[in-house]
Amino acid sequence: MNGLRKKRPIFFCDREAIEPSVDDLRLRWLCRRDFGALLALEREAFEFPWTRDEFERCVRTRNFGGFVVERGGEPIGYLCFEIRRRSIRILSCAVAEAERRRGVGTLLTRALIGRLDERRSELVCVVRERNLTAQLFLRSLGFRAVAVRRGYYLRTNEDAYRMTYRVGGASSTSDDARTRRRILSR
Ligand SMILES: CC(C)(COP(=O)(O)OP(=O)(O)OC[C@H]1O[C@@H](n2cnc3c(N)ncnc32)[C@H](O)[C@@H]1OP(=O)(O)O)[C@@H](O)C(=O)NCCC(=O)NCCS
């Protein structure tokens, strides 16, 4: 059913589109050529952005994957993840400031939710305690905070919330068509 089970590293799925374009947005697999744009998105979004080395390390691991949303050929948001035995973990997700609140983050995350199945039925994201926007965003998608990780971020000694989305959970019934409608109606 899904591309996550392929034996080859999923990162190398090239610029293949995942879904037909909606509006002028295109959702596709992330690839190495995106690194420049990703680093810029990271810098705009995070106090401690990932470096090129960190991205390089990630893509060398077998279980790494990512999606990009582009508008007019320009990446405006991305999400990368790690596949585990029973779950998928969101490693990073960011949308360009000027493109926020238009459903781009939802489009990216729903693409991952759509790849959960009986075997991998949980999506996990660890979020900074101060990052209320991310918490509200994940909550809007049906994630729930299930644990607190004290002092998780070593540089700032900040706590983190572990938030999870479960297939079959109370709020997992929204569908992609609704996401598309939201985007088209902006
Ligand atoms: C978190 C982030 C990825 C959300 O992306 P986005 O494209 O703006 O999200 P969406 O437009 O799909 O928002 C979906 C819902 O999330 C909630 N939400 C998103 N941003 C919000 C905000 N600033 N305040 C309150 N609720 C918010 C809303 O319920 C929103 O629905 P609505 O616009 O109909 O009210 C984006 O704000 C971002 O890049 N932040 C900086 C990086 C970051 O914190 N990443 C962690 C991601 S887990």
The ligand as an SDF file (V2000), in Angstrom:
LIG
                    3D

 48 50  0  0  0  0  0  0  0  0999 V2000
    3.9450   24.7130   12.8420 C   0  0  0  0  0  0  0  0  0  0  0  0
    3.9020   25.0340   11.3430 C   0  0  0  0  0  0  0  0  0  0  0  0
    4.6810   23.9560   10.5720 C   0  0  0  0  0  0  0  0  0  0  0  0
    2.4390   25.0280   10.8830 C   0  0  0  0  0  0  0  0  0  0  0  0
    2.3700   25.1650    9.4740 O   0  0  0  0  0  0  0  0  0  0  0  0
    1.1470   25.9040    8.7460 P   0  0  0  0  0  0  0  0  0  0  0  0
    1.2670   25.6390    7.3040 O   0  0  0  0  0  0  0  0  0  0  0  0
    1.0900   27.3200    9.1700 O   0  0  0  0  0  0  0  0  0  0  0  0
   -0.0860   25.1090    9.3930 O   0  0  0  0  0  0  0  0  0  0  0  0
   -1.5910   25.0200    8.8310 P   0  0  0  0  0  0  0  0  0  0  0  0
   -1.9230   26.2230    8.0300 O   0  0  0  0  0  0  0  0  0  0  0  0
   -1.7380   23.6940    8.1640 O   0  0  0  0  0  0  0  0  0  0  0  0
   -2.4200   25.0660   10.1960 O   0  0  0  0  0  0  0  0  0  0  0  0
   -3.3430   24.0470   10.5690 C   0  0  0  0  0  0  0  0  0  0  0  0
   -3.9720   24.4300   11.8830 C   0  0  0  0  0  0  0  0  0  0  0  0
   -2.9690   24.4490   12.9290 O   0  0  0  0  0  0  0  0  0  0  0  0
   -3.3160   25.4650   13.8980 C   0  0  0  0  0  0  0  0  0  0  0  0
   -2.2920   26.5280   13.8740 N   0  0  0  0  0  0  0  0  0  0  0  0
   -1.2630   26.6610   13.0090 C   0  0  0  0  0  0  0  0  0  0  0  0
   -0.5230   27.7600   13.3100 N   0  0  0  0  0  0  0  0  0  0  0  0
   -1.1140   28.3270   14.3910 C   0  0  0  0  0  0  0  0  0  0  0  0
   -0.8320   29.4930   15.1580 C   0  0  0  0  0  0  0  0  0  0  0  0
    0.2250   30.3060   14.8780 N   0  0  0  0  0  0  0  0  0  0  0  0
   -1.6390   29.7930   16.2120 N   0  0  0  0  0  0  0  0  0  0  0  0
   -2.6960   28.9810   16.5000 C   0  0  0  0  0  0  0  0  0  0  0  0
   -3.0330   27.8690   15.8000 N   0  0  0  0  0  0  0  0  0  0  0  0
   -2.2270   27.5340   14.7550 C   0  0  0  0  0  0  0  0  0  0  0  0
   -4.6540   26.0400   13.4400 C   0  0  0  0  0  0  0  0  0  0  0  0
   -5.6700   25.2430   14.0270 O   0  0  0  0  0  0  0  0  0  0  0  0
   -4.5980   25.8170   11.9370 C   0  0  0  0  0  0  0  0  0  0  0  0
   -5.8560   25.7860   11.3330 O   0  0  0  0  0  0  0  0  0  0  0  0
   -6.5610   27.1910   10.8900 P   0  0  0  0  0  0  0  0  0  0  0  0
   -5.5290   27.9860   10.1440 O   0  0  0  0  0  0  0  0  0  0  0  0
   -7.7100   26.7450   10.0390 O   0  0  0  0  0  0  0  0  0  0  0  0
   -6.9700   27.8590   12.1720 O   0  0  0  0  0  0  0  0  0  0  0  0
    4.4960   26.4490   11.0520 C   0  0  0  0  0  0  0  0  0  0  0  0
    3.8940   27.3850   11.9200 O   0  0  0  0  0  0  0  0  0  0  0  0
    5.9890   26.5460   11.2250 C   0  0  0  0  0  0  0  0  0  0  0  0
    6.7530   26.3050   10.2770 O   0  0  0  0  0  0  0  0  0  0  0  0
    6.4520   26.9030   12.4480 N   0  0  0  0  0  0  0  0  0  0  0  0
    7.8860   27.0340   12.7270 C   0  0  0  0  0  0  0  0  0  0  0  0
    8.5540   25.6890   12.7480 C   0  0  0  0  0  0  0  0  0  0  0  0
    7.9950   24.7660   13.8210 C   0  0  0  0  0  0  0  0  0  0  0  0
    7.6410   25.1640   14.9130 O   0  0  0  0  0  0  0  0  0  0  0  0
    7.9660   23.4800   13.4960 N   0  0  0  0  0  0  0  0  0  0  0  0
    7.4480   22.4570   14.3620 C   0  0  0  0  0  0  0  0  0  0  0  0
    6.3670   21.7370   13.6400 C   0  0  0  0  0  0  0  0  0  0  0  0
    5.7720   20.3220   14.5460 S   0  0  0  0  0  0  0  0  0  0  0  0
  1  2  1  0
  2  3  1  0
  2  4  1  0
  2 36  1  0
  4  5  1  0
  5  6  1  0
  6  7  2  0
  6  8  1  0
  6  9  1  0
  9 10  1  0
 10 11  2  0
 10 12  1  0
 10 13  1  0
 13 14  1  0
 14 15  1  0
 15 16  1  0
 15 30  1  0
 16 17  1  0
 17 18  1  0
 17 28  1  0
 18 19  1  0
 18 27  1  0
 19 20  2  0
 20 21  1  0
 21 22  1  0
 21 27  2  0
 22 23  1  0
 22 24  2  0
 24 25  1  0
 25 26  2  0
 26 27  1  0
 28 29  1  0
 28 30  1  0
 30 31  1  0
 31 32  1  0
 32 33  2  0
 32 34  1  0
 32 35  1  0
 36 37  1  0
 36 38  1  0
 38 39  2  0
 38 40  1  0
 40 41  1  0
 41 42  1  0
 42 43  1  0
 43 44  2  0
 43 45  1  0
 45 46  1  0
 46 47  1  0
 47 48  1  0
M  END
$$$$
